[in-house]
């Protein structure tokens, strides 16, 4: 009976010990699962994010026109075909469309699809109710279907009359009615006499049913959803209106224009109308096929890395040659009609694409984006490992008394550490399996098992290592020389940490990031090293003001502030681990907010630099008639002409070269009126260059020159004198008004600024670039776009940039969204882990604070004073963590240097202005403070319910 009575309590003791370790094992398993999932899925996550960013970038680059354009010229059919109406151009184009679509590389996984086939006829003259109009006729395979028509129907493919359909805006502006007959006379298309019948009016407001044309997109295009059906959707209709804006609405000519017209418009026609009018005019027309590169995220991920981008570049370069070879053989284009489109003699295929340049820009930007995401992942792993370390320390502290008793009975420190390793192995293994399973469940490449095993091994070894460290033989550390010895070791450790952090930063700035996919080990180590260095500095620095405050509080009544601040200063080294967790977390969050805010503001600033005003028209000297019409659009309040000329001046006195320079001319007075805060306008006005001209020569403001200097430039064998009126202010170099002309040419070491009134001797054709700045708070964007489409394949009319469109594109950039989402997710997980680590650290030090509180309670300390004691004791660490983490996060971009160049994302004349996310920083600091207040409240409540005997023990002098 006695044996039974002794066994039962022993069993309950064993059960109690196991139950006491359950929270530790659960916490350890969760940490291992989370960290191994992050480590295993990290490389695949980078690939998926890169694929998402690349797919978004390709979609954005093809908003205004398809990524690859093929074109061919074709003549009228042979004269043997007596009836031109008998030819069906859509059927004739279908085999060529199939050839182009089927030549798409298989490696793109059906991502290169046919978007549209279009033929535009030069405008014809006609008379409408609103006056004389120039009417251009367009056949488009992606034209809206019958569902988009509010009245009438689309032009019929069968029939022998010219049928046209126009938009409702064109109907209202030109005063057209259904069934109206319009006489067509020669205009840009000569030798045509016909009558057009208005058969339908369509809307451009989100119309989209299937196209009336049946032209296919070839085998591959049909498998990926046919280009016609896809383009006939609302999105496809929107693209048609963007690429041919005169289909959406007409444009009005200014009074007494040289064209002798009042309106310019476009109308949709059937393919038979194109061949009939072509035969009548005997004209050579051009057909254009659009191919759109729409990659899903999985396929895009394969081409997002450096090697993948090179492969995609090669595929895009080889694809047009393959299509051209299948269409008409390897025939060089000498201007002859050696090929055929049905019965029409045709030229070989020509192509144009801007996708290779877009891929190059994406590659440069993604290398910087990978730095930001890798830094966030590294910070998350560091915080997770630190949370695991705090968990292990708490476990060691809870079992320290029992282990010391076993140690006194002869157990070795190594044996006890191995026992702890065996005890926690199942929890670690369970977490490892769960983390790898979570990583495998994500789409994409297989997880990085090696990295997962490494992280799990580190977490597993933390508890045995700390157990051995706490139980090892300390006889060598006793005696009078312990303090100097520990101080010396601390100094050595701090010096090593600072040196390693400095070496990591220098190596990262020198070498940059690794080009291969996956996390960069050096980049992963930098957050921990910088966090350790920051903590080493904080632990040395923040106790000094705390001690000063403690001495000041000693002069006042009460001992709460004195004891709390004294203990906070004394225990600063013991708070290093918790401080490290908070510093790394806050630094990562502040860094992410800093990068996101800087990119958002930088993109807006870059949009202002690219546009220069509310809108700008580049190439104004090539198309003065278009520039005149743009200046008269409703909403344009003021226009300013900016022109640039490359010059190589020499000194008129010494003959020495001044250096290659850009001579920029501005309408100074008009710019001052339109943009009073413009640095260029202020500089010209302050130097008197906007006033009446006096003397000969061109008055300029010059970089690196002094007032009174004289320069000479030679233009077409004619010398021109430049008189320097003063040095050019530095802020003029970043003036957005100069952006449109300076951004289109290589940067030069010198800049000369003059008023356009001094540049009358220079012909318009001599300028290498010009722009017309349009100012007005409420510009009629639709009318502006009707004059100059946004599509970039027709550069003869110049380029129109509108600030609202550029800012919308910057806000919709998928890469910025990917960076923000990735960093927000990593920051949220890091904050949760940091909160866990902080709670565990408070539990770790709760016993010491409880004993101090118990001593003071025996002396009559009240409940409020107890709460104040706990709060004041933790407050210095929190303030130091917020200050150190915020400072480190704000200085990280400068520390990383060339490894993180934010200008790659924004463009513009200089690096973007830093814009930290103050709201995020304040929210994190306030959240940390609230956590401490809640912890103090809970700890005070627990202390009130706990008796003094549960805390105070005879013979303990640990505090």
TAKAMO-V982203 format. One record per residue. N is the residue number from 1. PSI is psi in radians with two decimals (none if undefined). Layout:
N:PSI
N:PSI
This chain:
1:-0.67
2:-0.61
3:-0.71
4:-0.69
5:-0.52
6:-0.51
7:-0.69
8:-0.81
9:-0.63
10:-0.66
11:-0.74
12:-0.59
13:-0.75
14:-0.73
15:-0.69
16:-0.68
17:-0.69
18:-0.76
19:-0.59
20:-0.51
21:-0.14
22:-0.82
23:-0.69
24:-0.82
25:-0.68
26:-0.80
27:-0.71
28:-0.74
29:-0.73
30:-0.77
31:-0.77
32:-0.74
33:-0.79
34:-0.82
35:-0.70
36:-0.60
37:-0.74
38:-0.78
39:-0.71
40:-0.66
41:-0.08
42:-0.96
43:-0.77
44:-0.62
45:-0.73
46:-0.72
47:-0.76
48:-0.72
49:-0.67
50:-0.71
51:-0.71
52:-0.74
53:-0.71
54:-0.76
55:-0.71
56:-0.70
57:-0.72
58:-0.71
59:-0.72
60:-0.67
61:-0.38
62:0.39
63:-0.63
64:-0.34
65:2.74
66:2.72
67:-0.58
68:2.23
69:2.19
70:2.53
71:2.64
72:2.46
73:2.49
74:2.56
75:2.94
76:2.74
77:2.83
78:2.65
79:-0.24
80:-0.47
81:1.76
82:-0.62
83:1.86
84:-0.42
85:-0.27
86:-0.32
87:2.30
88:1.76
89:-0.61
90:-0.73
91:-0.61
92:-0.58
93:-0.36
94:-0.80
95:-0.65
96:-0.68
97:-0.72
98:-0.70
99:-0.81
100:-0.74
101:-0.70
102:-0.30
103:-0.06
104:2.40
105:2.45
106:-0.47
107:-0.33
108:-0.06
109:0.78
110:0.27
111:-0.23
112:1.85
113:2.71
114:2.30
115:-0.82
116:2.76
117:2.21
118:2.58
119:2.18
120:2.25
121:2.49
122:2.71
123:2.63
124:2.68
125:2.50
126:2.89
127:2.19
128:3.12
129:-0.40
130:0.05
131:-2.79
132:2.40
133:2.54
134:2.01
135:2.02
136:2.44
137:2.39
138:2.25
139:2.20
140:2.17
141:-0.35
142:0.42
143:2.66
144:2.58
145:-2.97
146:-0.54
147:-0.34
148:-0.07
149:2.22
150:-0.27
151:2.36
152:-2.62
153:2.96
154:2.77
155:2.39
156:2.42
157:-0.51
158:2.43
159:2.94
160:0.70
161:2.77
162:1.94
163:2.36
164:2.69
165:2.40
166:2.92
167:2.85
168:-0.58
169:-0.73
170:-0.70
171:-0.82
172:-0.68
173:-0.71
174:-0.04
175:0.99
176:2.80
177:2.76
178:2.33
179:-0.03
180:2.48
181:2.27
182:2.17
183:2.28
184:2.18
185:2.85
186:2.44
187:-2.08
188:-0.52
189:2.02
190:2.93
191:0.64
192:2.28
193:1.95
194:3.00
195:2.20
196:2.51
197:2.23
198:2.02
199:-0.13
200:2.70
201:2.17
202:2.77
203:2.58
204:0.23
205:1.40
206:0.45
207:2.57
208:1.54
209:-3.12
210:2.57
211:2.63
212:-0.37
213:2.65
214:0.24
215:2.22
216:-3.09
217:0.39
218:3.03
219:-0.90
220:-0.70
221:-0.63
222:-0.63
223:-0.57
224:0.31
225:2.14
226:2.57
227:-0.61
228:-0.78
229:-0.63
230:-0.77
231:-0.31
232:-0.11
233:3.06
234:-0.66
235:-0.72
236:-0.70
237:-0.71
238:-0.69
239:-0.68
240:-0.75
241:-0.57
242:-0.67
243:-0.53
244:1.32
245:-0.39
246:-0.22
247:-0.56
248:-0.59
249:2.66
250:2.97
251:2.46
252:2.38
253:2.63
254:2.75
255:2.52
256:0.76
257:2.78
258:-0.46
259:-0.32
260:0.41
261:2.77
262:-0.57
263:2.73
264:2.28
265:2.96
266:2.63
267:2.62
268:2.45
269:2.91
270:2.77
271:-0.53
272:-0.57
273:-0.64
274:-0.86
275:-0.59
276:-0.81
277:-0.58
278:-0.75
279:-0.67
280:-0.69
281:-0.34
282:0.61
283:2.73
284:2.11
285:2.94
286:2.28
287:2.47
288:2.24
289:2.28
290:2.24
291:2.22
292:2.31
293:1.75
294:1.70
295:2.35
296:2.91
297:-0.61
298:-0.81
299:-0.71
300:-0.57
301:-0.56
302:-0.44
303:0.15
304:-0.47
305:3.07
306:-0.78
307:-0.71
308:-0.68
309:-0.70
310:-0.70
311:-0.74
312:-0.66
313:-0.76
314:-0.69
315:-0.73
316:-0.52
317:-0.66
318:-0.49
319:-0.83
320:-0.65
321:-0.68
322:-0.77
323:-0.72
324:-0.70
325:-0.71
326:-0.62
327:-0.81
328:0.32
329:-3.14
330:1.23
331:2.15
332:2.63
333:1.79
334:0.31
335:-0.03
336:2.85
337:1.40
338:-0.02
339:-3.11
340:2.46
341:1.67
342:-2.24
343:0.06
344:2.18
345:2.39
346:2.80
347:3.00
348:2.94
349:2.36
350:2.74
351:2.73
352:2.52
353:2.56
354:0.09
355:-0.70
356:-0.72
357:-0.68
358:-0.66
359:-0.67
360:-0.79
361:-0.71
362:-0.73
363:-0.76
364:-0.74
365:-0.66
366:-0.54
367:-0.64
368:-0.67
369:-0.60
370:-0.53
371:-0.79
372:-0.82
373:-0.74
374:-0.66
375:-0.68
376:-0.75
377:-0.72
378:-0.73
379:-0.70
380:-0.77
381:-0.71
382:-0.79
383:-0.69
384:-0.75
385:-0.66
386:-0.67
387:-0.68
388:-0.67
389:-0.72
390:-0.69
391:-0.76
392:-0.70
393:-0.71
394:-0.70
395:-0.71
396:-0.74
397:-0.69
398:-0.57
399:0.21
400:-0.73
401:-0.79
402:-0.70
403:-0.62
404:-0.62
405:-0.74
406:-0.63
407:-0.67
408:-0.45
409:0.08
410:-0.06
411:2.56
412:2.68
413:-0.65
414:-0.73
415:-0.74
416:-0.66
417:-0.73
418:-0.63
419:-0.72
420:-0.65
421:-0.76
422:-0.66
423:-0.64
424:-0.09
425:-0.76
426:-0.72
427:-0.73
428:-0.73
429:-0.71
430:-0.76
431:-0.67
432:-0.79
433:-0.74
434:-0.72
435:-0.75
436:-0.66
437:-0.71
438:-0.71
439:-0.64
440:-0.47
441:-0.29
442:2.51
443:2.74
444:-2.85
445:2.94
446:2.64
447:2.81
448:1.56
449:-0.62
450:-0.76
451:-0.64
452:-0.77
453:-0.68
454:-0.81
455:-0.76
456:-0.70
457:-0.70
458:-0.77
459:-0.70
460:-0.67
461:-0.21
462:-0.85
463:-0.85
464:-0.69
465:-0.77
466:-0.59
467:-0.81
468:-0.71
469:-0.64
470:-0.41
471:0.07
472:2.93
473:2.12
474:0.27
475:-0.51
476:-0.23
477:0.03
478:2.83
479:-3.11
480:-0.37
481:0.27
482:-0.72
483:-0.87
484:-0.61
485:-0.80
486:-0.67
487:-0.69
488:-0.73
489:-0.67
490:-0.76
491:-0.73
492:-0.77
493:-0.73
494:-0.70
495:-0.72
496:-0.74
497:-0.80
498:-0.72
499:-0.74
500:-0.71
501:-0.77
502:-0.72
503:-0.70
504:-0.75
505:-0.77
506:-0.75
507:-0.70
508:-0.69
509:-0.58
510:-0.81
511:-0.50
512:-2.92
513:2.78
514:2.45
515:-0.42
516:2.85
517:2.78
518:2.97
519:2.55
520:2.09
521:-0.71
522:-0.76
523:-0.59
524:-0.51
525:-0.42
526:-0.75
527:-0.75
528:-0.74
529:-0.77
530:-0.63
531:-0.75
532:-0.74
533:-0.73
534:-0.75
535:-0.69
536:-0.70
537:-0.74
538:-0.75
539:-0.53
540:-0.55
541:-0.77
542:-0.39
543:-0.43
544:-0.95
545:-0.51
546:-0.72
547:-0.67
548:-0.76
549:-0.63
550:-0.73
551:-0.67
552:-0.66
553:-0.38
554:-0.38
555:-0.17
556:2.96
557:2.63
558:2.58
559:-0.04
560:-0.93
561:-0.72
562:-0.86
563:-0.77
564:-0.82
565:-0.62
566:-0.79
567:-0.62
568:-0.72
569:-0.70
570:-0.66
571:0.21
572:-0.80
573:-0.59
574:-0.35
575:0.17
576:-0.70
577:-0.84
578:-0.69
579:-0.69
580:-0.73
581:-0.84
582:-0.70
583:-0.81
584:-0.72
585:-0.86
586:-0.68
587:-0.76
588:-0.72
589:-0.77
590:-0.68
591:-0.77
592:-0.77
593:-0.65
594:-0.82
595:-0.78
596:-0.79
597:-0.70
598:-0.69
599:-0.74
600:-0.83
601:-0.64
602:-0.65
603:-0.65
604:-0.72
605:-0.69
606:-0.64
607:-0.70
608:-0.63
609:-0.72
610:-0.60
611:-0.80
612:-0.44
613:-2.76
614:-0.48
615:2.75
616:2.54
617:1.92
618:2.41
619:0.51
620:-0.51
621:-0.39
622:-0.50
623:1.26
624:-0.52
625:-0.73
626:-0.71
627:-0.66
628:-0.71
629:-0.63
630:-0.68
631:-0.34
632:0.13
633:2.56
634:2.32
635:-0.28
636:1.99
637:-0.63
638:2.58
639:2.53
640:2.28
641:2.28
642:2.25
643:2.64
644:2.45
645:2.34
646:2.22
647:2.79
648:1.37
649:2.75
650:2.72
651:2.31
652:-0.31
653:-0.83
654:-0.32
655:0.03
656:2.66
657:2.42
658:-0.54
659:2.69
660:2.27
661:2.79
662:2.11
663:1.94
664:2.22
665:2.37
666:2.56
667:1.55
668:-0.82
669:-0.71
670:-0.67
671:-0.65
672:-0.65
673:-0.65
674:-0.67
675:1.48
676:-0.43
677:0.13
678:2.17
679:-0.65
680:-0.74
681:-0.71
682:-0.70
683:-0.77
684:-0.72
685:-0.71
686:-0.56
687:-0.05
688:0.30
689:-0.21
690:-0.09
691:-3.00
692:2.49
693:2.36
694:2.32
695:-3.01
696:2.96
697:2.92
698:2.13
699:2.27
700:2.75
701:2.27
702:2.50
703:2.42
704:0.45
705:2.90
706:2.75
707:2.33
708:-0.28
709:2.60
710:2.33
711:2.75
712:2.34
713:2.63
714:2.19
715:1.97
716:0.75
717:0.07
718:2.23
719:2.46
720:2.42
721:2.42
722:2.20
723:2.08
724:2.03
725:-0.23
726:2.94
727:2.66
728:2.16
729:2.57
730:-0.59
731:-0.26
732:-0.54
733:-0.43
734:0.23
735:2.15
736:-0.44
737:-0.44
738:-0.18
739:-0.82
740:-0.67
741:-0.65
742:-0.51
743:-0.27
744:-0.02
745:2.78
746:2.55
747:2.48
748:2.73
749:-0.37
750:2.69
751:2.28
752:2.26
753:2.26
754:2.87
755:2.50
756:-0.43
757:-0.37
758:-0.09
759:0.45
760:-0.36
761:-0.17
762:2.23
763:2.73
764:-0.57
765:-0.19
766:-0.33
767:2.41
768:-0.31
769:2.59
770:2.72
771:2.60
772:1.96
773:2.28
774:2.15
775:2.40
776:2.30
777:-0.40
778:1.27
779:2.54
780:1.55
781:-0.66
782:-0.73
783:-0.70
784:-0.76
785:-0.47
786:-0.47
787:-0.71
788:1.78
789:2.74
790:-0.38
791:2.41
792:0.04
793:-0.32
794:1.55
795:0.01
796:-0.54
797:0.03
798:-3.02
799:2.28
800:2.14
801:2.34
802:2.25
803:-0.75
804:-0.66
805:-0.73
806:-0.71
807:-0.62
808:-0.71
809:-0.70
810:-0.69
811:-0.47
812:0.16
813:2.09
814:-0.54
815:-0.73
816:-0.70
817:-0.71
818:-0.79
819:-0.76
820:-0.78
821:-0.77
822:-0.80
823:-0.61
824:-0.75
825:-0.84
826:-0.69
827:-0.72
828:-0.78
829:-0.70
830:-0.67
831:-0.73
832:-0.78
833:-0.66
834:-0.69
835:-0.73
836:-0.79
837:-0.67
838:-0.74
839:-0.77
840:-0.64
841:-0.65
842:-0.67
843:-0.61
844:-0.66
845:0.11
846:-0.62
847:-0.75
848:-0.73
849:-0.61
850:-0.67
851:-0.73
852:-0.76
853:-0.67
854:-0.73
855:-0.78
856:-0.52
857:-0.58
858:-0.37
859:0.09
860:0.32
861:2.34
862:3.13
863:-0.78
864:-0.71
865:-0.60
866:-0.79
867:-0.77
868:-0.64
869:-0.84
870:-0.74
871:-0.80
872:-0.54
873:-0.56
874:-0.34
875:-0.76
876:-0.69
877:-0.71
878:-0.78
879:-0.74
880:-0.69
881:-0.76
882:-0.78
883:-0.83
884:-0.77
885:-0.72
886:-0.77
887:-0.73
888:-0.74
889:-0.66
890:-0.49
891:-0.13
892:-0.79
893:-0.68
894:-0.62
895:-0.69
896:-0.51
897:-2.20
898:-0.35
899:-0.33
900:1.68
901:1.74
902:-0.26
903:-0.40
904:-0.53
905:-0.56
906:-0.62
907:-2.71
908:3.04
909:-0.33
910:3.06
911:2.54
912:2.60
913:2.28
914:2.35
915:1.50
916:2.64
917:1.58
918:-0.59
919:-0.75
920:-0.76
921:-0.79
922:-0.66
923:-0.72
924:-0.78
925:-0.75
926:-0.67
927:-0.71
928:-0.73
929:-0.71
930:-0.67
931:-0.75
932:-0.71
933:-0.77
934:-0.75
935:-0.71
936:-0.73
937:-0.78
938:-0.75
939:-0.65
940:-0.72
941:-0.73
942:-0.67
943:-0.58
944:-0.57
945:-0.17
946:2.33
947:2.77
948:-0.55
949:-0.40
950:-0.23
951:-0.86
952:2.37
953:2.39
954:2.40
955:0.02
956:2.28
957:0.65
958:-0.19
959:none
